């Protein structure tokens, strides 16, 4: 069984956070914390470059706006 490391970080200049799952693939999940006990998972992808691609952040922001408009 392969070892997996998980890290989280705030994406600068946005309400978004990123879960980094490091193993055979570098998986990222972008999420937002809506209230103290609610986390909304917005977008997941396999990261292939050092920096999080802008288009992936834009997808997550669009989904967050869509969610907020329905609530």
N, C-alpha and C positions, 0 to 999 in steps of 0.2 A: 504494500500500500504506500502510495506517494505522500510525502509530507506537504501540507498546504498551510500557507500563512495568510492571515486576514488582517488588513489594516483599514482604517477609515480616515478620511480627511475632508475638510470643508473646501468647496470650490470657491476661490476668491471672487468677490464681486457678485455673488448670486446667493439665493436661498438654498442652494443644492449642496449635498454631501455625496461622497463617492466611497463605496466599499471596494477595496482592492483585494482580490483573491489571487494569490500568487502560487502557482503550481506548474503543471505541464503547460497550461494556457494561462495567460494573464487576463483574467476576467474582471470586468468592472460593472458595477451596478450603481446607477445614479438615483438618489432618493432625496426626499424632503421630509423634514420633521414638522408636522402640522400643528400638533399640540404636544404637551409633555409626554403623552403615552401613545401617540399615533405616528407611524412612519409610513409614508407613501412611496412604494418602489415605482420608479418612473421609466427606467430604460436600462437594459443590460446589453453588453457587447464584449467582444474579445478585442483587447487593446493591442495594437501592433507597433505603436510609436511611443516615444518617451512622454510626450504631452497629450493630454486628453483632447481629441479632435473637437473643434468648434461645432461641427454638425451634430455630434453626439450630445453635447450640452444643449444645443438648440432644440433637439428632439425632446429632451427631458423638460425643458422650460415650456415648450408648447403643450405637452401633456399635463404639466402642473397647471397652466392657465385654463386648459379645458376642464380639468377636475374642479378648479375653483369656481368656474362659471356655472357648473352644474350644482354646486353646493349652496 
